[in-house]
Structure formats: C-alpha cells, structure tokens
C-alpha cells in the first residue's frame, strides 16, 4: 500500500475558537457532524480534542464518550483521541478516557517543551512511561507527536524499554511556537531519524500548512489537515470547514499519482489491533 496516503483531520484542537473561524466545531454534536463530513470527503482518521462550555480545552471523559458514540453511529473513521489540550489536566485525566473508551489510537507527545515562551507543555518522563503502558494494556496505538528532534530520541529510548511498541507511527508537528519551524529542511531531517519500519505523517501549522503537506506527499508520508492547525484555506481567506481542507488534501494526493486510504486501509497500514 505504498501508494496509499492516510489523511488525518484534526477538527478542533485546544486553542482555535469560533472567533478565529466560525467553522471550528466545539460541542460533541458539532464535532461528530464535522467528522462525518470529513469522512465523506476522504479522511481516514479523526484526531479529537474536547471543549468545555466556555470553549476551553478539557479532558472531560464524558464529552469524549458522547462524541465517540455519536461518531460511531455515523461512520467507521479511525478515532485518535488526544491526551493533551488542557493545562489543568492531571496525569490521570489525560489517560482515563483511553482506559474506558479504548480508541484505536491516542496521541503520545514524546517530550516537554516551552510553548510560545509563556507556558510549559509538560510531558514528564514518569507520565510518558505510565501512558505508554496504559496504551499497551488497552491496545491503543500511540501516535507519537514530534515537535522537535529531541522527541524522536526520547521515543527511541522508550522503544528500547518496551514502553512503545514497534512498528511505531509518528506525527511531525512543525511550526508550533517553541518547536521546530515548518520548513522542508526540518521535515527531511526528522524523517531521516526515524527507526526502520515506522510510518509517519506531517503537518505544518498556519502558513506552513501547504508546504509541509506537499513535502510529506513527495517524501512518501501521510498528511494531517484541519482547523486545529490552520484556520485559513488561503492567505486572507478562512476555511469554510474542515471538510474543505480534506477535499483539497484529496485532490493533492490524486495529483501526486497516489490514492487516498480508506479507514480500513489505514488500519492495515498502521497495523491497528482488531476490535471485537
């Protein structure tokens, strides 16, 4: 399936609001409908964050459960639940939804970094060890999010310890304030450091969105789009919806003489555990 490209949609995130773009889905109902439309457009994976009643990021297990149930009533998209996005979350609240819902995938942010020179994105080694074991115990595939090169080396350490199981799947997040910038040169370097047999995807935040997507396609990777990462479709023009961003990704995949992976093809590529 080397010619199959997995499109992940990151619908909501923890930061963008309807003031940034009115199309950002916030409630479980809005997110579920949005994911369904993205699945229809060609997305194989949905990366999910939750928001509270005030629009702030939350790890509320009940909101995850409701959203997941609504999505599963509509389509068979692969669900990838975040383990971050709430600065007030504890180690336990960052993991308990994985234990209860047992999604096929969950984010694994493989290191701590300064975020926008104003706060710390904390991923303590003790937390990463606990999270890795929770994922193994509940058959959740880690999406190893890489914001800078040091996080790759962290992942190699945890793989040696058996906390991350091979083959691993990586998501390069480029352009985050405090992380590696969204350049093709950085993407090429990060890709070169991956362990053999890994799969990978990439995204560029904001104006790095299209260059990193095109480079990922050229380098044989998978891609992520969505309003979590970029609220604009083009300079000065807001995206109408997450589905519009997915539709463009589908066109670019086809223009690159590749094929868009279905959810079941994504499951095969990523070797996700079969569910009863």
Number of C-alpha atoms within 10 A of each C-alpha: 11 9 14 19 28 28 27 29 29 23 28 27 24 20 16 22 20 12 8 14 17 14 20 25 27 26 18 23 14 14 22 26 17 24 31 23 19 28 25 15 18 24 32 26 27 27 24 25 29 29 24 14 9 7 16 17 23 22 26 18 18 12 18 22 14 14 22 19 14 18 21 14 10 14 15 15 24 23 22 24 27 24 22 27 19 19 15 12 16 12 17 12 17 21 24 17 22 25 14 11 16 20 20 22 24 25 22 25 23 24 22 15 18 13 14 12 9 9 11 13 17 16 16 12 14 9 16 21 15 15 25 21 17 18 25 16 11 16 19 24 26 24 24 22 22 24 25 22 17 13 18 23 16 15 25 17 13 18 17 11 11 14 20 24 17 13 15 22 20 24 23 28 23 27 22 17 15 18 17 18 19 23 15 18 11 17 23 13 11 18 21 10 12 18 16 10 10 13 19 22 24 27 29 26 22 20 17 18 23 18 14 27 24 19 19 24 19 12 12 16 21 24 26 28 29 29 30 23 26 25 27 20 21 13 8 7 9 16 20 16 23 27 25 17 22 24 17 15 25 22 13 17 25 13 10 13 10 18 18 22 24 21 21 14 16 23 19 14 17 18 13 16 14 9 8 3
